Amino acid sequence: MTRSGAQGKRARGSIDVLPSGALRVQVYAGVDAVTKKRLDLEKVIPAEPNAEKEADDARIKFLVQIAAKRQTRTNATVTQLLERYIEEWDSASSTRSHARGYVRKHIGRFLGDTKVGGLEPGGIESFYAECRRCRDHCGRKPYIQHRVDKEYQCDSRCRPHKCKVLASSTIRHTHSLLSGAYEAAVRRPWVSVNPLESARPPAAKKSNPSRRRRKKRRRLSIRLGRIPTGVRYFGLKPPLSLFILRRARGPAERGWPWPVGRRGGAAP
């Protein structure tokens, strides 16, 4: 059974009564940008006393979205969007191969079947939290982790699964891939907003500039021959390295057992 959304002239959209008593609102929104099939905006209103009013309000809201071109213009899934984006990506084949691996191992298992317009920032952050919990996405169920996927005879290398976190850098790469795909979808335009702009990926580790400067000075000193090679070989740290440097003022006379820097000859 179909009800008209307005009186008088024919209104856009329809309100159908389902067998359960709920109302289904449908408004034609054009042609799907990916599958080239008919695209309808739909919403199901539960059977309630004010269901008819809510259904008519939903129909009007859909019409406003279409008029403002804010509706999602495709029913494609996140996986289909990423596959299209990777195919058109101007990058090396190895980079595209890594991106397909992220889709296959992580994104596709949790967000792959989600409609492009149905992805929310909360769902994205929940996906990141799951990646930080276990990189194999075990679902908190114990199982034996086999060393290969094909049939073979198990041995001592097949052990119970232990959860290991997915590296923060990998999660950030995943975020960058999703963000780039949605930016392309906004430009087409398939969607009106990019949900990745509100989602927060794991923060990058802050570098230690003082430690970086110390390493740079150390490398320079080794090149200039001011630090005996033995100190570098054995990884000695202050104050032991300072003690050895003071004792190395005359390596030939003192019987220094390790060779000094490559270019500097004797230590200062």
C-alpha positions in Angstrom: 0.0 0.0 0.0 1.4 3.4 -1.0 0.4 6.8 0.5 0.9 10.1 -1.2 3.1 12.6 0.7 1.0 15.6 -0.2 -2.5 16.5 -1.3 -3.4 18.2 -4.6 -0.7 17.7 -7.3 1.5 14.6 -7.4 4.2 14.8 -4.7 7.7 13.5 -5.1 8.5 10.4 -3.1 6.3 7.7 -1.6 5.4 6.3 1.8 4.7 2.5 1.8 3.1 0.5 4.6 5.1 -2.7 5.3 3.6 -6.0 6.6 4.9 -5.2 10.0 3.0 -1.9 10.1 6.1 0.2 9.7 6.3 3.0 7.1 9.0 3.0 4.4 9.8 6.4 2.9 11.3 6.4 -0.6 12.4 9.4 -2.7 14.1 9.2 -6.1 17.6 10.7 -6.0 18.9 10.1 -9.5 21.3 7.4 -10.8 24.0 5.7 -8.8 27.4 7.2 -9.7 29.1 3.8 -9.4 26.6 1.1 -10.4 24.6 3.3 -12.8 21.3 2.0 -11.3 18.3 3.8 -9.8 19.2 5.5 -6.5 16.5 6.0 -3.8 16.8 7.6 -0.4 15.0 5.3 2.0 14.1 5.4 5.7 11.8 3.0 7.7 9.6 4.5 10.4 8.5 2.1 13.2 4.8 1.6 13.8 4.0 4.3 16.3 1.0 6.7 16.9 2.8 9.6 15.2 4.5 7.4 12.5 2.7 9.2 9.6 3.9 12.6 10.6 7.5 11.3 11.1 7.3 9.7 7.6 6.2 12.9 5.9 8.9 14.9 7.8 11.5 12.4 6.6 10.2 12.7 3.0 10.5 16.4 3.1 14.0 16.2 4.6 15.0 14.0 1.7 13.6 16.5 -0.8 15.6 19.3 0.9 18.8 17.3 0.7 18.2 16.5 -3.0 17.5 20.2 -3.7 20.7 21.2 -1.9 22.7 18.3 -3.5 23.7 17.1 -0.1 22.5 13.5 -0.5 24.8 10.6 -1.0 24.8 9.9 -4.8 25.9 6.2 -4.5 25.0 3.0 -2.7 28.6 1.8 -3.1 30.4 0.3 -0.1 33.6 1.5 1.5 35.5 -1.3 -0.1 34.2 -0.4 -3.6 35.2 3.2 -3.0 38.7 2.3 -1.9 39.2 -0.1 -4.9 38.1 2.7 -7.3 40.4 5.2 -5.5 43.5 2.9 -5.6 43.0 2.1 -9.3 43.1 5.8 -10.1 45.9 6.5 -7.6 49.0 8.0 -9.3 51.6 6.1 -7.3 54.1 3.2 -7.6 52.7 -0.3 -8.0 54.3 -1.3 -4.6 52.4 1.6 -2.9 49.1 0.4 -4.4 49.9 -3.1 -3.4 50.4 -2.0 0.2 47.1 -0.1 0.1 45.2 -3.1 -1.1 46.8 -5.1 1.7 45.4 -2.6 4.3 41.9 -2.9 2.7 42.1 -6.7 2.7 43.5 -7.3 6.2 41.9 -4.5 8.2 39.5 -2.0 6.5 37.5 -4.6 4.6 36.9 -6.8 7.6 35.2 -4.0 9.7 34.1 -1.2 7.4 34.1 -2.9 4.0 30.3 -3.5 3.8 29.3 -0.1 5.1 27.7 2.3 2.7 29.8 5.2 1.7 27.3 7.7 3.1 26.8 5.7 6.3 30.3 5.9 7.7 30.5 7.9 10.9 33.5 9.3 12.9 32.5 7.2 15.9 32.6 4.0 13.8 36.0 4.9 12.4 37.5 5.5 15.9 36.0 2.2 17.1 37.8 0.6 14.2 41.1 2.2 15.2 40.6 1.0 18.8 40.1 -2.6 17.6 43.3 -2.3 15.5 45.2 -1.2 18.7 43.8 -4.2 20.6 44.7 -7.0 18.1 46.2 -6.7 14.6 44.8 -10.1 13.7 41.2 -9.1 14.8 40.6 -12.3 16.7 37.3 -11.1 18.2 38.5 -12.0 21.7 38.1 -15.8 20.9 41.0 -18.2 21.6 42.2 -20.2 18.7 45.3 -22.0 17.4 47.3 -19.7 15.1 48.7 -21.8 12.2 51.9 -20.8 10.4 50.3 -21.3 6.9 46.8 -21.1 5.6 46.8 -24.3 3.5 46.3 -27.8 4.8 49.4 -29.3 6.5 50.5 -31.3 9.5 50.6 -29.1 12.7 53.8 -29.0 14.6 55.3 -27.1 17.5 55.2 -23.8 15.5 51.4 -23.8 15.7 50.6 -22.1 19.0 47.7 -20.4 20.7 47.0 -17.0 19.4 48.3 -14.0 21.4 47.0 -10.5 20.6 49.5 -8.1 19.3 48.7 -4.4 18.6 48.8 -3.0 15.2 51.5 -0.3 14.9 50.4 3.2 15.2 52.1 4.1 12.0 50.1 1.5 10.1 46.8 2.9 11.6 47.9 6.4 10.5 48.5 5.0 6.9 45.0 3.5 7.0 43.6 6.8 8.1 45.4 8.6 5.3 44.1 6.1 2.7 40.5 6.5 3.9 40.8 10.2 4.1 42.1 10.4 0.5 39.4 8.2 -0.8 36.7 10.3 0.8 38.2 13.6 -0.4 38.0 12.2 -3.9 34.4 11.1 -3.3 33.5 14.7 -2.1 35.1 16.2 -5.3 33.1 13.9 -7.6 30.7 14.5 -5.7 29.4 11.2 -4.3 29.1 12.4 -0.7 28.7 15.8 0.8 31.1 15.5 3.8 34.3 13.7 4.7 33.8 11.8 8.0 37.6 11.4 8.4 37.9 15.1 9.2 36.3 14.5 12.6 38.0 11.2 13.3 41.2 11.1 15.3 44.0 8.7 14.3 46.7 7.7 16.8 49.2 10.5 17.5 52.7 10.2 16.1 55.5 9.8 18.6 57.3 13.0 19.4 60.9 13.1 18.3 63.7 13.9 20.8 65.7 16.7 19.2 68.4 16.6 21.9 69.0 12.9 21.4 69.1 13.4 17.6 71.7 16.2 18.1 73.8 13.9 20.3 73.8 11.2 17.7 74.8 13.7 15.0 77.7 15.0 17.0 78.8 11.4 17.8 78.8 10.5 14.1 80.8 13.6 13.2 83.3 12.9 15.9 83.8 9.4 14.7 84.4 10.7 11.1 87.0 13.2 12.4 88.7 10.4 14.3 88.1 12.0 17.8 86.4 8.9 19.2 88.2 5.5 19.2 86.5 2.9 17.0 86.3 0.6 20.0 84.0 3.0 21.8 81.7 2.8 18.8 82.0 -1.0 18.4 81.1 -1.8 22.0 78.4 0.9 22.4 80.0 2.3 25.5 78.2 5.2 27.1 79.3 8.0 29.5 80.9 8.0 32.0 82.7 4.9 30.9 83.3 6.2 27.3 84.8 9.5 28.8 87.1 7.5 31.0 88.3 5.4 28.0 88.8 8.6 25.9 91.0 10.1 28.6 93.1 6.9 28.8 93.4 6.9 25.0 95.6 10.0 24.6 98.6 8.0 23.6 97.3 4.7 22.2 100.7 3.7 20.9 102.5 4.3 24.1 99.7 3.0 26.4 99.1 -0.2 24.4 95.6 0.8 23.3 94.0 -2.6 22.3 91.4 -1.3 19.9 91.9 0.6 16.6 91.1 4.3 16.7 88.9 6.2 14.2 89.3 5.4 10.5 90.6 8.9 9.4 92.0 10.4 12.5 95.0 8.3 13.3 95.7 8.7 17.0 93.1 9.8 19.4 93.4 13.4 20.7 
